[in-house]
């Protein structure tokens, strides 16, 4: 008996050590892989917060700490609430310090203190603090939007796997392997939390993870709970019915929540357009007169801070409120980095090409300043300024001398040349983004068309397998029946690889050199084939049911997508027309009015200085106007137009990003492609309307003031 115990002890300890060694090595490898996938590199925001947080310790209110840490955990950011608050505080202090130094510099240069500049700088610093402290909220929201768009495929993968193998752990692992980040990363963390001992079972870890979606996607939680309850069903029929019910729950839940969202989001978007675009643009029309009535208290740089910094941030804040109400479960699921043409998107060459468009336009746009403040005219043998006979002999650039200082340019020519600056900036981004995204968008459209036809092809393949035909033969049969469709070549390629090259079914589909999948960069096609390969191991009937389930899922999700796009069509089309038509037209007319007002006052001042009081009709009224509205204290139309143009560009960036997120979730490819399109349309339209308005209204002003002579 002692010998038996010795043998058991000897070999038992040996086996145990081997198991522990293998287990530790496996966990270590998985841990490293998980860490690399979770945090391949620290973002700039993380790095700044971590560095500043290590030097400055700030205590955070408990409620704020819980909220910030919850968002940091959701976004997998490796920092604390104290780090975020320390970084935000430094931003506030630096903002206030720069503001004070700038105000002192302005005072020393002008010997006057500007209260408007003080308030603008002060509120800008406060907004930067708010922007930094709420960064975790926005990052977590972006993470949730991207992850939530993958919820329906996640439930599908788990259901399809559990239909033939009733094992929750394997089903979740299968889903984590076939999903794309970030939801795939969350699923892998569920396993890691069990491995490190945070939870004793995968079900506990999964339930804890599902609770993080409480209040964001209730249908996702309910669907997973139904999947868990299927493990306890007494019969195969009721187990399958429960699994199918989970798919219905999440599909119907997503549809109902998006339906409610489309009804509730219309009013906020309308308010956003009115408060963020219409009212500020109308206010611009009053700025030239307001600036001269206030004796130059409002300068062009004040307007620039207000319209190019504060108001765009205000619009961005309002859009964040709209996006925070967007439900999860619906949106674009493609991972851009996995596209074969991603190298085009990642390339910096489009920016270099676009730079050749921008630089000449900037040079021409800045000619008024270059002629006035540099020696360029002397080098070219030209005068610093010249007159335009068509507009009543007023100066082309029209810089004016007041109190020993040069102000302007106030001329029509300078205003027209300034149109090239926002136009050049818009064409820079439009050209760069267009070159980066055109091929990928084309590939995505072709892939979407392929996926729509693939549902019917999968159903036919499932029928062939259900009839007992081996998968190697079924592909050839399906290829014959789907002639003329986009999926024909896929099935023909698989069939040719099997019967002509002699490959196995798996190699015929997934071989890295000749596999059919390399010609069809679709995650849906790839995953469907992987599910089929997994299911075929359990039998042809199991594989047939799996493929039919995927086919039905594709049809259902396509129906829901079409319904939701119909519901969102009104909102999206209204905002797009406002952004690319109404706002540019309104801004262009306002710019023309500003130039007309300046032209009238400049013409009156010119006539008074040239003719004096003799022989001029209405001279008293003209003199009163020029004394009340001093042109030299007005905001030059040159700078005002540049500010308005840049404001239109910023609004197009913000609203386009908002519309893409409302329609598709986080989709950087569509966002950049839409920005390229909307910038080209909106800013070119703005430049044309402004050109016509400036020219026509200035001619009208010249004709009107000519009657005074």
LUMZANU-763003 format. One record per residue (C-alpha): x, y, z; residue number from 1. Coordinates in steps of 0.001 Angstrom, whole numbers, m for minus. Layout:
BEGIN
         u         v         w   num
         X         Y         Z   NUM
...
This chain:
BEGIN
         u         v         w   num
         0         0         0     1
      2889      2299       799     2
      4400      1629     m2619     3
      1154      2537     m4334     4
       958      5804     m2375     5
      4574      6606     m3233     6
      3925      5991     m6930     7
       770      8126     m6885     8
      2570     10889     m5021     9
      5579     10777     m7326    10
      3737     10795    m10623    11
       896     12935     m9306    12
      3300     15757     m8391    13
      5026     15384    m11737    14
      1745     15601    m13673    15
       596     18508    m11517    16
      3804     20450    m12152    17
      3480     19891    m15896    18
      m145     21028    m15860    19
       701     24116    m13795    20
      3640     24954    m16042    21
      1513     24642    m19174    22
     m1305     26576    m17523    23
       945     29392    m16384    24
      2568     29659    m19777    25
      m816     29743    m21461    26
     m2144     32409    m19132    27
      1000     34453    m19517    28
       730     34301    m23297    29
     m2964     35196    m23250    30
     m2319     37994    m20798    31
       341     39543    m23032    32
     m1891     39187    m26059    33
     m4801     40735    m24207    34
     m2715     43679    m23016    35
     m1375     44265    m26533    36
     m4890     44223    m27984    37
     m6359     46283    m25161    38
     m3714     48982    m25066    39
     m1222     48701    m27938    40
       m58     52270    m27286    41
     m1124     54971    m24928    42
     m3141     57690    m26613    43
     m1905     61270    m26377    44
     m4684     62043    m23893    45
     m3689     59072    m21700    46
        m8     59976    m21831    47
      m604     63597    m20837    48
     m2980     62656    m18027    49
      m632     59975    m16714    50
      2438     62247    m16762    51
       678     65211    m15132    52
     m1199     62972    m12692    53
      2086     61477    m11470    54
      3319     64987    m10541    55
        98     66598     m9298    56
     m2370     64856     m7007    57
     m5909     66239     m6910    58
     m8759     64842     m4856    59
    m11960     64320     m6822    60
    m15467     64409     m5398    61
    m16725     60867     m4879    62
    m19677     61139     m7281    63
    m17461     62647    m10013    64
    m14775     60052     m9373    65
    m17256     57204     m9814    66
    m18622     58695    m13025    67
    m15197     59387    m14543    68
    m13766     55994    m13527    69
    m16809     54242    m15004    70
    m16195     55939    m18348    71
    m12447     55295    m18185    72
    m13110     51614    m17536    73
    m15653     51436    m20375    74
    m13125     52962    m22796    75
    m10221     50828    m21464    76
     m8148     53903    m20603    77
     m5280     53192    m18237    78
     m5642     56358    m16108    79
     m7597     57489    m13035    80
    m10116     60228    m12322    81
     m7391     62106    m10415    82
     m5149     62062    m13500    83
     m7947     63510    m15636    84
     m8688     66239    m13100    85
     m4983     67136    m12777    86
     m4658     67451    m16553    87
     m7840     69551    m16771    88
     m6639     71844    m13988    89
     m3312     72398    m15743    90
     m5222     73242    m18932    91
     m7288     75807    m16997    92
     m4249     77375    m15328    93
     m2309     77552    m18603    94
     m5331     79015    m20377    95
     m5762     81718    m17740    96
     m2016     82447    m17705    97
     m1850     82808    m21493    98
     m4966     84991    m21371    99
     m3446     87313    m18750   100
      m136     87571    m20616   101
     m1964     88290    m23874   102
     m4157     90948    m22273   103
     m1114     92624    m20710   104
       610     92586    m24100   105
     m2444     94146    m25739   106
     m2593     96816    m23022   107
      1098     97686    m23380   108
       742     97884    m27161   109
     m2503     99889    m27286   110
     m2575    101560    m23845   111
     m6195    100405    m23470   112
     m7865     97531    m21683   113
    m10399     95461    m23648   114
    m13178     94019    m21494   115
    m14499     92058    m24466   116
    m11144     90357    m24952   117
    m11015     89659    m21215   118
    m14373     87873    m21215   119
    m13569     85973    m24410   120
    m10258     84707    m23044   121
    m11773     83896    m19652   122
    m14671     81857    m21010   123
    m12389     80159    m23532   124
    m10203     78960    m20659   125
    m13252     77679    m18767   126
    m14463     75861    m21861   127
    m11060     74231    m22388   128
    m11225     72997    m18791   129
    m14712     71607    m19366   130
    m13619     70030    m22651   131
    m10690     68278    m20954   132
    m12583     67085    m17873   133
    m15397     65634    m19993   134
    m13030     63924    m22455   135
    m13523     60488    m20788   136
    m17290     60859    m21314   137
    m16840     61471    m25045   138
    m14258     58705    m25466   139
    m16492     56231    m23620   140
    m19478     57344    m25697   141
    m17513     56762    m28897   142
    m16424     53341    m27611   143
    m19996     52390    m26732   144
    m21314     53525    m30106   145
    m18750     51403    m31940   146
    m19212     48404    m29644   147
    m23003     48625    m29730   148
    m23022     48424    m33532   149
    m21594     44885    m33164   150
    m24167     43634    m30655   151
    m26524     42030    m33166   152
    m23709     40042    m34883   153
    m22457     39041    m31417   154
    m25823     37548    m30465   155
    m25989     35852    m33879   156
    m22596     34150    m33450   157
    m23445     32926    m29955   158
    m26865     31648    m31057   159
    m25551     29903    m34183   160
    m22826     28176    m32181   161
    m25119     27134    m29336   162
    m27664     25657    m31732   163
    m25278     22788    m32399   164
    m23175     22919    m29207   165
    m24933     23963    m26010   166
    m21844     25398    m24318   167
    m21897     29047    m23269   168
    m18136     29329    m22720   169
    m17280     28042    m26189   170
    m19990     30139    m27795   171
    m18714     33364    m26214   172
    m15155     32452    m27172   173
    m16299     31737    m30738   174
    m17967     35163    m30868   175
    m14872     36895    m29466   176
    m12746     35330    m32218   177
    m15047     36411    m35048   178
    m16191     39814    m33837   179
    m14189     42958    m34462   180
    m12868     45307    m31789   181
    m14010     46879    m29561   182
    m16717     44319    m28620   183
    m14310     41455    m29311   184
    m11965     42994    m26747   185
    m14774     43192    m24190   186
    m15606     39517    m24722   187
    m11958     38527    m24268   188
    m11850     40519    m21049   189
    m14779     38414    m19782   190
    m12489     35360    m19984   191
     m9532     37235    m18546   192
    m11523     38325    m15475   193
    m12236     34640    m14797   194
     m8604     33631    m15311   195
     m7258     36229    m12886   196
     m9803     35163    m10262   197
    m11992     38247    m10298   198
    m14990     35974    m10941   199
    m15306     32264    m10274   200
    m17346     31361    m13385   201
    m17756     32743    m16862   202
    m21469     33309    m16223   203
    m20656     35622    m13292   204
    m18110     37503    m15388   205
    m20554     37754    m18309   206
    m23388     39001    m16071   207
    m21088     41622    m14534   208
    m20095     42800    m18004   209
    m23718     42937    m19161   210
    m24541     45240    m16243   211
    m22198     47857    m17748   212
    m24721     48146    m20596   213
    m27613     48771    m18216   214
    m29276     51991    m19318   215
    m27571     51886    m22748   216
    m28831     48682    m24396   217
    m31391     46732    m22381   218
    m32217     44437    m25308   219
    m28585     43232    m25423   220
    m28810     42212    m21760   221
    m32188     40511    m22236   222
    m30960     38605    m25305   223
    m27948     37234    m23425   224
    m30101     36253    m20450   225
    m32337     34300    m22826   226
    m29252     32563    m24207   227
    m28207     31652    m20663   228
    m31694     30346    m19858   229
    m31580     28058    m22931   230
    m28997     25966    m21052   231
    m31718     24894    m18614   232
    m34430     24029    m21158   233
    m35558     20367    m20895   234
    m35956     19663    m24634   235
    m34053     20425    m27823   236
    m37097     22120    m29355   237
    m37605     24565    m26474   238
    m33841     25221    m26295   239
    m33721     26157    m29988   240
    m36848     28297    m29656   241
    m35302     30210    m26742   242
    m32146     30851    m28763   243
    m34178     32112    m31719   244
    m36158     34298    m29335   245
    m32963     36026    m28197   246
    m32263     37119    m31792   247
    m35802     38457    m32136   248
    m35466     40341    m28843   249
    m32346     42244    m29845   250
    m33550     42946    m33417   251
    m36929     44238    m32260   252
    m35364     46131    m29359   253
    m32896     47919    m31639   254
    m35662     48830    m34063   255
    m37990     50194    m31362   256
    m35266     52233    m29685   257
    m34058     53698    m32987   258
    m37673     54471    m33917   259
    m38092     56430    m30699   260
    m34730     58129    m31230   261
    m35666     59336    m34720   262
    m38825     60914    m33315   263
    m37054     62622    m30426   264
    m33945     63837    m32247   265
    m35618     66064    m34840   266
    m36341     68960    m32477   267
    m32811     69077    m30938   268
    m31240     69062    m34406   269
    m33540     71868    m35551   270
    m32655     73898    m32456   271
    m29010     73157    m33096   272
    m29256     74526    m36620   273
    m31074     77680    m35502   274
    m28855     78432    m32486   275
    m25578     77273    m33985   276
    m25865     78468    m37574   277
    m28752     80800    m38406   278
    m28588     83208    m35450   279
    m24764     83574    m35429   280
    m24761     84144    m39194   281
    m27443     86821    m38945   282
    m25515     88468    m36118   283
    m22553     88821    m38477   284
    m24557     91271    m40584   285
    m24684     93699    m37666   286
    m21011     93459    m36730   287
    m19609     96083    m39139   288
    m22013     98773    m37888   289
    m21788     97594    m34268   290
    m17994     97803    m34320   291
    m17977    101413    m35543   292
    m20778    102487    m33179   293
    m18714    101111    m30296   294
    m15719    103131    m31538   295
    m13626    100081    m32348   296
    m14249     98201    m29082   297
    m14994     95102    m31165   298
    m12008     94038    m33253   299
    m11666     91329    m35855   300
     m9699     89075    m33497   301
    m12571     89228    m30974   302
    m14954     88069    m33690   303
    m12516     85336    m34693   304
    m12374     83965    m31135   305
    m16157     84112    m30863   306
    m17062     82603    m34243   307
    m14111     80285    m34836   308
    m13660     78992    m31281   309
    m16525     79608    m28864   310
    m19563     79109    m31116   311
    m18138     75949    m32807   312
    m17435     74514    m29353   313
    m20997     75407    m28360   314
    m22315     73613    m31467   315
    m20059     70644    m30696   316
    m21451     70534    m27162   317
    m25039     70527    m28452   318
    m24270     67732    m30911   319
    m22709     65690    m28105   320
    m26003     65960    m26248   321
    m27838     64667    m29330   322
    m25448     61745    m29789   323
    m25634     60776    m26107   324
    m29297     59883    m26693   325
    m28531     57564    m29593   326
    m29364     53946    m28685   327
    m26906     51152    m29284   328
    m27214     48071    m31459   329
    m27343     49746    m34876   330
    m24613     51090    m37117   331
    m21629     50281    m39285   332
    m19665     47266    m38012   333
    m16767     47169    m40461   334
    m13306     47594    m38965   335
    m11478     49952    m41281   336
     m8030     48586    m40424   337
     m8960     45153    m41840   338
     m9783     46497    m45287   339
     m7158     45426    m47881   340
     m7004     49020    m49160   341
     m6422     50506    m45707   342
     m2887     51534    m46688   343
     m4460     54167    m48971   344
     m6414     55582    m46038   345
     m3361     55555    m43757   346
     m1092     57210    m46345   347
        58     60818    m45856   348
       486     61364    m49601   349
     m3053     62777    m50143   350
     m2217     65622    m47757   351
       909     66460    m49769   352
     m1113     66483    m52999   353
     m3776     68680    m51396   354
     m1064     71044    m50168   355
      m297     72000    m53779   356
     m3927     73148    m54064   357
     m3847     75079    m50792   358
      m560     77018    m50989   359
     m1219     79020    m54204   360
     m4695     79972    m53003   361
     m3359     81074    m49609   362
      m648     83131    m51291   363
     m3179     84954    m53486   364
     m5580     85355    m50567   365
     m2908     86999    m48416   366
     m1751     89365    m51184   367
     m3388     92443    m49568   368
     m1350     91916    m46400   369
      1791     91034    m48358   370
      1488     94196    m50475   371
       978     96395    m47432   372
      3411     94969    m44884   373
      6217     93431    m46977   374
      8548     94595    m49732   375
      6850     92379    m52324   376
      5430     95340    m54356   377
      8892     96903    m54668   378
     10354     93576    m55769   379
      7663     93206    m58444   380
      7808     96880    m59402   381
      4172     97528    m58460   382
      2313    100042    m56347   383
      1079     99095    m52889   384
     m2507     99886    m53953   385
     m4495    101109    m56952   386
     m7998    102373    m57676   387
    m11008    100704    m59329   388
    m12886    102975    m61733   389
    m15876    100611    m61887   390
    m16618    101110    m58186   391
    m16184    104876    m58085   392
    m12380    105167    m57938   393
    m12087    103523    m54505   394
     m8917    101686    m53594   395
     m8522     97996    m54485   396
     m7051     97017    m51086   397
     m7913    100271    m49285   398
     m5741    100427    m46164   399
     m6416    103526    m44074   400
     m4309    105579    m41677   401
     m5864    106447    m38309   402
     m4050    107835    m35250   403
      m693    106883    m36737   404
     m1711    103268    m37297   405
     m2632    101364    m40448   406
     m6021     99649    m40512   407
     m7763     97582    m43142   408
     m7949     96332    m45783   409
    m11427     97732    m46492   410
    m11366     97423    m50291   411
    m13607     95315    m52493   412
    m10578     93715    m54143   413
     m9194     92570    m50790   414
    m12581     91073    m49875   415
    m12734     89187    m53173   416
     m9194     87849    m52811   417
     m9928     86744    m49254   418
    m12496     84261    m50610   419
     m9583     82093    m51732   420
     m8438     81481    m48131   421
    m11484     79513    m46832   422
    m11936     78040    m50307   423
     m8331     76792    m50271   424
     m8685     75320    m46767   425
    m11922     73564    m47758   426
    m10417     72175    m50969   427
     m7360     71000    m49012   428
     m9450     68774    m46737   429
    m11874     67834    m49497   430
     m9064     66746    m51817   431
     m7113     64899    m49126   432
    m10131     63100    m47674   433
    m11455     62314    m51148   434
     m8172     60688    m52208   435
     m7970     58742    m48945   436
    m11517     57371    m48997   437
    m12665     57060    m52631   438
    m11291     53546    m53205   439
    m12397     52276    m49797   440
    m15912     53666    m50229   441
    m16140     52010    m53650   442
    m14993     48697    m52148   443
    m17489     49031    m49298   444
    m20380     49634    m51708   445
    m19419     46572    m53740   446
    m19120     44537    m50545   447
    m22566     45650    m49338   448
    m24080     44630    m52674   449
    m22324     41273    m52422   450
    m23595     40703    m48882   451
    m27191     41426    m49904   452
    m27028     38721    m52601   453
    m25055     36391    m50357   454
    m28100     35817    m48110   455
    m29977     33990    m50893   456
    m26853     32067    m51877   457
    m26353     30919    m48286   458
    m29944     29720    m48141   459
    m29399     27637    m51285   460
    m26151     26242    m49887   461
    m27979     25320    m46678   462
    m30679     23539    m48699   463
    m28061     21501    m50576   464
    m26371     20487    m47336   465
    m29779     19655    m45820   466
    m30437     17304    m48754   467
    m27344     15334    m47739   468
    m25048     16623    m50480   469
    m21421     16927    m49252   470
    m20167     20495    m48919   471
    m17435     19887    m51525   472
    m20107     19125    m54153   473
    m22706     21603    m52887   474
    m20542     24595    m53817   475
    m20528     23545    m57478   476
    m24311     23057    m57480   477
    m24893     26504    m55964   478
    m22474     28139    m58450   479
    m24672     26876    m61293   480
    m27890     28181    m59722   481
    m26595     31709    m58922   482
    m25297     32589    m62378   483
    m25272     36300    m63151   484
    m24978     37402    m59522   485
    m22008     38877    m57680   486
    m21666     35713    m55584   487
    m21274     33405    m58594   488
    m17502     33829    m58792   489
    m17100     33070    m55088   490
    m18761     29645    m55366   491
    m17044     28937    m58703   492
    m13650     29728    m57189   493
    m14250     27384    m54238   494
    m15462     24633    m56587   495
    m12442     25083    m58904   496
     m9984     24962    m55996   497
    m11532     21687    m54807   498
    m11899     19824    m58107   499
     m9094     21273    m60213   500
     m6377     22078    m57668   501
     m7246     19294    m55239   502
     m7580     21462    m52140   503
     m9598     20614    m49093   504
    m12776     22593    m48474   505
    m11095     24735    m45811   506
     m8089     25540    m48013   507
    m10317     26216    m51004   508
    m11996     28978    m49001   509
     m9291     30295    m46658   510
     m5968     29568    m48382   511
     m3858     32734    m48184   512
     m2753     32511    m51826   513
     m5655     30955    m53746   514
     m8546     30903    m51284   515
    m11827     32381    m52536   516
    m12137     34600    m49463   517
     m9185     36823    m50440   518
    m11182     38166    m53417   519
    m14168     39043    m51204   520
    m13062     41285    m48290   521
    m16336     40886    m46407   522
    m16439     40047    m42724   523
    m19909     38559    m43171   524
    m18773     36186    m45941   525
    m15695     35195    m43951   526
    m17614     34564    m40745   527
    m20376     32650    m42537   528
    m17818     30285    m44021   529
    m16075     29854    m40672   530
    m19412     29023    m39026   531
    m20116     26527    m41803   532
    m16720     24846    m41318   533
    m17383     24617    m37580   534
    m20906     23277    m38094   535
    m19940     20718    m40767   536
    m17916     18911    m38094   537
    m21212     18253    m36282   538
    m22986     17004    m39413   539
    m24557     18271    m42619   540
    m27943     18922    m41002   541
    m26324     21102    m38342   542
    m24424     23047    m41007   543
    m27614     23464    m43052   544
    m29510     24912    m40093   545
    m26614     27243    m39271   546
    m26427     28636    m42815   547
    m30194     29089    m43005   548
    m30131     30958    m39679   549
    m27429     33318    m41008   550
    m29406     33816    m44229   551
    m32543     34685    m42293   552
    m30558     37002    m40022   553
    m29120     38894    m43017   554
    m32598     39349    m44491   555
    m34021     40567    m41165   556
    m31205     43004    m40481   557
    m31427     44354    m44043   558
    m35147     45008    m43560   559
    m34479     46813    m40292   560
    m31666     48843    m41865   561
    m33947     49935    m44690   562
    m36699     50935    m42251   563
    m34311     52895    m40067   564
    m32760     54648    m43056   565
    m36257     55654    m44163   566
    m36972     57022    m40695   567
    m33680     58939    m40601   568
    m33970     60168    m44193   569
    m35972     63294    m43321   570
    m33607     64349    m40543   571
    m30454     63624    m42515   572
    m31663     65303    m45726   573
    m32881     68414    m43861   574
    m29635     68877    m41962   575
    m27523     68170    m45027   576
    m29432     70733    m47102   577
    m29175     73276    m44285   578
    m25461     72637    m43939   579
    m24508     72579    m47629   580
    m27058     75040    m49068   581
    m28918     77363    m46688   582
    m26025     78157    m44333   583
    m23485     78907    m47136   584
    m26020     81014    m49058   585
    m26983     82971    m45938   586
    m23338     83501    m44950   587
    m22408     84590    m48482   588
    m25191     87201    m48562   589
    m24190     88484    m45108   590
    m20603     88873    m46315   591
    m21825     90862    m49307   592
    m23882     93135    m47037   593
    m20854     93791    m44827   594
    m18789     94773    m47871   595
    m21637     96991    m49157   596
    m21867     98874    m45847   597
    m18123     99412    m45812   598
    m18162    100508    m49452   599
    m20893    103095    m48826   600
    m19060    104601    m45861   601
    m15716    104553    m47704   602
    m17260    106224    m50738   603
    m18860    108941    m48596   604
    m15577    109569    m46819   605
    m13761    109713    m50163   606
    m16204    112219    m51650   607
    m16042    114431    m48544   608
    m12251    114479    m48616   609
    m12054    115199    m52368   610
    m14869    117731    m52891   611
    m15290    119322    m49495   612
    m18706    120865    m48971   613
    m19123    122848    m52207   614
    m21707    121540    m54660   615
    m22542    118348    m52811   616
    m26225    117500    m52310   617
    m27065    116163    m48881   618
    m23613    117049    m47545   619
    m24789    117510    m43991   620
    m26300    114024    m43891   621
    m23171    112505    m45426   622
    m20921    114299    m42971   623
    m23023    113137    m40065   624
    m22908    109552    m41302   625
    m19135    109530    m41727   626
    m18611    111069    m38304   627
    m20999    108629    m36654   628
    m19760    105587    m38557   629
    m15992    105924    m38728   630
    m14710    103446    m41284   631
    m11344    103061    m39575   632
    m13029    101626    m36451   633
    m15002     99029    m38395   634
    m14079     95371    m38749   635
    m12459     95081    m42201   636
    m14580     92937    m44581   637
    m11363     91118    m45506   638
    m11014     89600    m42030   639
    m14765     89229    m41552   640
    m15078     87118    m44704   641
    m12186     84873    m43665   642
    m13813     84369    m40243   643
    m17184     83532    m41829   644
    m15590     81118    m44309   645
    m13669     79257    m41611   646
    m16840     79184    m39495   647
    m18723     77485    m42354   648
    m15899     74925    m42657   649
    m16019     74158    m38935   650
    m19811     73824    m38967   651
    m19631     71386    m41900   652
    m17038     69308    m40029   653
    m19120     69179    m36833   654
    m22542     68603    m38389   655
    m21287     66017    m40887   656
    m19699     64047    m38064   657
    m22949     64274    m36114   658
    m25098     63068    m39008   659
    m22783     60127    m39713   660
    m22877     59078    m36043   661
    m26676     59409    m35960   662
    m26988     57319    m39106   663
    m24152     54773    m38800   664
    m22542     55078    m35369   665
    m18759     55521    m35269   666
    m17693     55249    m38920   667
    m14550     57213    m39717   668
    m14551     56190    m43377   669
    m18054     57514    m44063   670
    m17359     60584    m41942   671
    m14295     61603    m43951   672
    m15957     60756    m47273   673
    m19020     62847    m46377   674
    m16850     65723    m45114   675
    m14976     65740    m48431   676
    m18250     65883    m50349   677
    m20011     68435    m48126   678
    m16986     70751    m47936   679
    m16684     70869    m51696   680
    m20375     71615    m52173   681
    m20880     73962    m49211   682
    m17777     76125    m49405   683
    m17763     76453    m53208   684
    m21418     77530    m53004   685
    m20529     79987    m50233   686
    m17654     81427    m52278   687
    m19851     81848    m55386   688
    m22694     83497    m53450   689
    m20231     85753    m51614   690
    m18523     86671    m54900   691
    m21839     87585    m56527   692
    m23090     89396    m53406   693
    m19899     91414    m52937   694
    m19764     92437    m56592   695
    m23473     93178    m57044   696
    m24048     94969    m53736   697
    m20844     96980    m54110   698
    m21926     98141    m57567   699
    m25314     99015    m56114   700
    m23620    100965    m53312   701
    m21460    102840    m55844   702
    m24522    103768    m57907   703
    m26437    104890    m54801   704
    m23624    107025    m53411   705
    m22901    108435    m56854   706
    m26175    110309    m56631   707
    m24784    112437    m53808   708
    m22112    113975    m55971   709
